[in-house]
Amino acid sequence: MKVELQNLTKIFPNRNKKIKEGVVAVSDFTFTVPDGKLVGLLGPSGCGKSTTLYMISGLQQATSGKIFFGDEDVTDLSPENRGVGLVFQNYALYPHLTVMQNILFPLQNLKGKDKLPKEEMIQRAEEAARLVQIDELLDRKPNELSGGQQQRVAIARALVKMPRVLLLDEPLSNLDARLRLQTREEIRRIQKETGITTVFVTHDQEEAMSISDMIVVMKLGVIQQVGEPQEIYDNPINLFVAKFLGTPPINVFRGCVQNGKLYIGEEAVLDVAGVEDKPVYVGIRPEGFTLDENGPLTCKLSGIEVMGRDVSIISTNENSTNPSVRSIINSDNKVDATAETVKYSLKPHKVFVFDAETEERIYF
């Protein structure tokens, strides 16, 4: 089921009664979720991603704009009539009901022509439980389950209705690191097996990049960039996107362009023919550095972290906006830990230049 959002805007009343203007949570959001794809809404807290999800579900009414499921306008349709499955951050399971009863609950509330025979409801619930691999836990209560198992129950409950669209609101944030990794792999598997169009909200860029077919990066209710995860990582449209994606984060330096050369401090680190002279920010991915004793960029060595396959070099540079500069190189390279400085040459495709005022990308 394709989900089309047209000029979607949500404005909340201002808590300060003296201010007439409302608070804009989502502004002119236009995007199409392709049929059968998993799309991640990504951004920091307060960027409007959960509000967007709740407008798709019908729990929040849009101030303006349209929402289409396929060719059907569902903008004014009530949540129960939209055919969505919603998984909340806190699971929202009924503690007094068993796993089976929790999964059955949405089916038991169907009315009229949608009401199902008891045998079919049980069959659907068992199928949903098998899909999320909790079919041996159906007689347990939620307090007898681990966090990951509770999350699977919540997903099964959302899937049992055979929704047209599955909506996941930060479903992994309450899990520990190892369980989060395992569960996100399960979510991807389930989505692939069912083919249900899925929208996944997270502030964790690693989660979004690892399981999404596409990601939508948001800031203050406005879409910043849309695309496949690797494409956005390799070609960020502005400084915000470049800084938000990547672990370790991108290294950002204050610099300038003069006579076709990119300078960080007094050092000309790269040729940027055709770029006008101006102050800029220079973003360099951690993997964009190459150890080179004759390299143009000099940093003061702080420490070395050996990570098996890679070596992470920690250094400082007075022009860096980060407290430290982190570069990742192959462990085959030998680094003199007693040296005061380290010199690098740069991989041009891992270097991004941004206007110092607008923070928009400058292409070279």
C-alpha positions in Angstrom: 0.0 0.0 0.0 1.5 3.3 -1.1 1.2 6.1 1.4 1.3 9.6 0.0 1.6 12.7 2.2 0.8 16.0 0.6 1.9 19.3 2.2 1.2 17.9 5.6 1.4 20.5 8.4 0.7 20.2 12.2 0.5 23.3 14.4 -0.1 22.9 18.1 -1.6 25.7 20.3 1.0 27.7 22.1 1.1 27.0 25.9 1.7 30.7 26.4 -1.8 32.1 26.0 -0.5 35.5 25.3 1.2 34.3 22.1 -1.4 33.7 19.3 1.0 31.9 16.9 1.0 28.2 17.4 4.0 25.8 17.6 4.8 24.3 14.2 5.6 20.6 14.7 5.5 19.5 11.1 5.8 22.0 8.2 4.7 21.3 4.6 5.7 17.6 4.7 5.4 16.1 1.2 6.6 12.5 0.7 5.5 9.2 -0.8 6.2 5.9 1.0 6.5 3.4 -1.8 4.4 0.2 -1.7 6.0 -2.6 0.3 9.0 -0.5 1.5 10.3 0.2 5.0 10.9 4.0 5.4 12.7 5.4 8.4 11.8 8.9 9.7 15.1 10.1 11.3 15.9 13.2 13.3 16.6 14.5 16.8 14.0 14.8 19.5 11.4 17.4 18.7 11.9 17.3 14.9 8.3 16.2 14.3 8.9 12.6 13.3 6.5 11.0 15.8 3.9 13.7 15.1 4.1 12.7 11.4 3.6 9.1 12.3 0.5 9.9 14.5 -1.0 11.9 11.6 -0.6 8.9 9.3 -2.3 6.7 12.0 -5.1 9.2 12.6 -4.3 9.8 16.3 -3.3 13.3 15.4 -5.4 15.4 13.0 -3.4 17.4 10.5 -3.8 21.2 10.6 -3.5 21.1 6.8 -2.5 18.8 4.0 -3.7 15.4 2.7 -2.9 11.8 3.4 -3.6 9.1 0.9 -3.4 5.3 1.3 -3.2 4.2 -2.4 -5.8 6.3 -4.1 -8.0 6.7 -1.0 -8.0 10.0 0.9 -7.8 9.0 4.6 -7.1 12.5 5.9 -10.4 12.7 7.8 -10.8 9.0 8.4 -10.8 7.7 12.1 -7.8 5.6 13.2 -9.8 2.4 13.5 -10.9 2.7 9.9 -7.5 3.4 8.3 -6.2 -0.2 8.5 -3.0 0.7 10.3 -1.0 -1.3 12.9 0.8 0.9 15.4 3.6 -0.2 17.7 4.3 2.2 20.6 7.6 2.9 22.2 6.4 1.5 25.6 4.8 -1.6 24.1 1.4 -0.8 25.7 0.5 -4.4 26.5 -2.3 -5.3 28.9 -0.6 -6.7 32.0 -3.6 -8.8 33.1 -3.9 -10.6 29.8 -1.8 -13.4 28.4 0.2 -13.1 25.3 -2.5 -14.8 23.3 -5.2 -12.5 24.7 -3.1 -9.4 24.0 -2.6 -10.5 20.3 -6.3 -11.4 20.0 -7.6 -8.1 21.5 -7.7 -6.1 18.2 -9.6 -8.9 16.5 -12.1 -9.2 19.3 -13.0 -5.5 18.9 -14.0 -5.8 15.2 -17.6 -5.0 14.6 -20.3 -5.8 12.1 -19.2 -7.2 8.7 -15.5 -7.2 9.9 -16.2 -9.5 12.9 -14.4 -12.8 12.5 -15.3 -16.3 13.8 -13.4 -17.4 16.9 -11.5 -20.1 15.1 -10.2 -17.7 12.5 -9.2 -15.2 15.2 -7.2 -17.9 17.0 -5.6 -19.0 13.7 -4.5 -15.5 12.9 -3.1 -14.9 16.3 -1.1 -18.1 16.2 0.2 -17.2 12.7 1.3 -13.7 14.0 3.0 -15.3 17.0 4.9 -17.7 14.8 6.0 -14.9 12.5 7.6 -13.0 15.4 8.8 -16.3 17.0 6.8 -16.2 20.3 4.5 -19.1 19.6 5.8 -20.9 22.7 5.0 -18.0 25.0 1.2 -17.6 24.4 0.2 -18.6 27.9 2.5 -16.1 29.7 1.7 -12.7 31.0 3.7 -9.6 29.9 5.5 -9.4 33.3 6.9 -12.9 32.6 8.6 -11.8 29.4 11.8 -10.0 28.6 11.8 -6.6 27.0 12.5 -8.1 23.6 9.7 -10.6 23.9 7.3 -7.9 24.9 8.3 -6.0 21.9 7.5 -9.0 19.7 4.1 -9.3 21.3 3.4 -5.7 20.4 4.4 -6.3 16.8 2.3 -9.4 16.6 -0.7 -7.5 17.9 -0.2 -4.9 15.3 0.2 -7.5 12.5 -2.7 -9.7 13.4 -5.2 -7.3 11.9 -3.3 -7.6 8.6 -2.9 -3.8 8.4 -2.4 -1.9 5.2 0.4 0.1 6.8 2.6 -0.8 9.8 3.8 2.2 12.0 6.6 1.8 14.5 7.3 4.6 17.0 10.9 4.2 18.3 10.2 0.5 19.0 13.7 -0.3 20.1 14.6 2.5 22.5 13.7 0.6 25.7 16.0 -2.4 24.8 19.6 -3.0 25.7 22.2 -2.7 22.9 22.5 -6.4 22.0 18.8 -6.9 22.1 18.2 -3.8 20.0 20.5 -5.2 17.3 18.7 -8.5 17.3 15.2 -7.0 17.3 15.9 -4.6 14.5 17.1 -7.6 12.4 13.8 -9.3 13.3 11.8 -6.2 12.3 13.5 -6.2 8.9 12.9 -9.9 8.4 9.2 -9.6 9.3 8.7 -6.6 7.0 10.3 -8.5 4.1 8.2 -11.6 4.7 4.9 -9.7 5.0 5.6 -7.0 2.4 3.7 -4.5 4.5 4.5 -0.9 3.8 6.2 0.2 7.1 7.1 3.6 8.6 9.7 3.4 11.3 10.5 6.4 13.6 13.9 6.6 15.3 16.5 9.2 16.5 19.2 6.5 16.1 20.8 6.9 12.7 22.5 3.5 12.9 19.1 1.9 13.3 17.6 3.8 10.4 20.5 3.2 8.1 20.7 -0.6 8.8 17.1 -1.6 8.1 15.5 1.1 6.0 15.0 1.0 2.2 14.8 4.8 2.4 15.3 7.4 5.1 13.7 10.9 5.6 16.0 13.2 7.6 14.0 15.8 9.5 14.9 19.0 11.5 12.4 21.2 13.2 9.4 19.7 11.3 11.0 20.2 7.9 12.4 17.5 5.6 16.1 18.0 5.0 16.9 15.1 2.7 15.3 11.9 1.4 17.0 8.9 -0.2 18.6 5.5 0.3 20.8 5.4 3.5 24.1 5.0 1.7 23.3 7.7 -0.8 22.5 10.2 1.9 25.7 9.2 3.9 27.8 9.7 0.8 26.1 12.9 -0.4 24.7 14.9 2.4 22.8 18.0 1.2 23.8 20.2 4.1 25.9 20.3 7.3 23.0 19.2 9.5 22.6 15.9 7.6 26.3 15.4 7.3 26.7 15.7 11.1 23.6 13.6 11.9 24.6 10.5 9.9 27.7 8.6 10.7 29.4 6.7 13.5 31.9 8.0 14.5 30.5 11.4 13.5 32.0 13.5 10.7 34.9 15.8 11.6 34.1 19.4 10.9 36.7 22.2 10.5 36.5 25.9 10.0 38.1 26.7 6.6 38.0 28.9 3.6 38.4 28.7 -0.2 41.0 30.9 -1.8 42.1 30.8 -5.5 40.7 27.3 -6.1 42.3 25.9 -3.0 40.5 24.6 0.2 42.3 25.8 3.3 42.0 24.5 6.9 43.9 27.1 8.8 47.1 27.9 6.8 47.2 24.5 5.1 45.9 24.0 1.6 44.4 20.5 1.9 42.6 20.1 -1.5 42.0 21.6 -4.9 38.4 22.9 -5.3 38.6 24.5 -8.8 35.5 26.6 -9.6 34.4 27.3 -6.0 34.3 31.0 -5.2 36.4 32.5 -2.4 34.5 32.4 0.9 34.6 31.1 4.5 33.4 27.5 4.6 32.9 24.5 6.9 34.9 21.4 5.9 33.4 18.0 6.7 35.7 15.0 6.6 34.4 11.5 7.3 36.6 9.5 9.7 37.5 7.1 6.9 38.5 10.0 4.6 42.0 10.4 6.1 45.1 8.7 4.7 48.3 8.6 6.8 50.9 10.5 4.8 54.1 12.0 6.2 54.0 14.5 3.4 50.3 15.2 3.7 48.9 18.7 3.8 46.8 18.4 7.0 48.6 18.4 10.3 46.9 17.5 13.6 48.3 17.1 17.1 48.3 13.5 18.2 46.3 12.7 21.3 46.0 8.9 21.3 45.5 5.7 19.4 42.8 3.1 19.7 43.4 -0.3 18.2 40.1 -1.9 17.2 41.4 -5.1 15.5 40.7 -4.5 11.8 41.0 -0.7 12.1 43.0 1.8 14.1 41.3 4.9 15.3 43.6 7.9 15.7 42.5 10.6 18.1 44.0 14.1 17.5 43.2 17.8 17.7 43.3 20.7 15.4 42.7 24.3 16.4 40.3 24.7 13.4 38.1 21.7 14.3 34.6 22.4 15.6 34.8 19.0 17.4 36.7 18.6 20.6 38.8 16.0 18.9 39.5 14.7 15.4 38.9 11.0 14.9 40.3 9.3 11.8 40.0 5.6 11.0 42.7 3.8 9.1 43.6 0.2 8.3 45.5 -1.6 11.1 48.2 -2.4 8.5 49.4 1.2 8.9 51.9 1.7 11.6 51.4 4.8 13.7 54.2 6.3 15.9 52.4 6.7 19.2 55.3 8.8 20.5 55.0 11.5 17.8 53.6 14.9 18.6 51.8 15.4 15.3 50.2 13.3 12.6 49.9 14.3 8.9 47.2 13.3 6.5 46.3 13.5 2.9 42.5 13.4 2.2 40.2 11.3 0.1 38.3 13.9 -2.0 35.0 11.8 -2.1 35.0 11.8 1.7 35.4 15.6 2.0 32.4 17.9 2.0 32.4 21.7 1.8 29.6 23.7 3.2 28.8 27.5 3.1 29.7 29.0 6.4 26.5 31.1 6.5 23.8 28.9 5.0 25.5 25.5 5.9 24.4 24.3 2.4 26.6 21.9 0.5 29.1 23.4 -2.0 29.8 20.9 -4.8 33.3 20.8 -6.4 
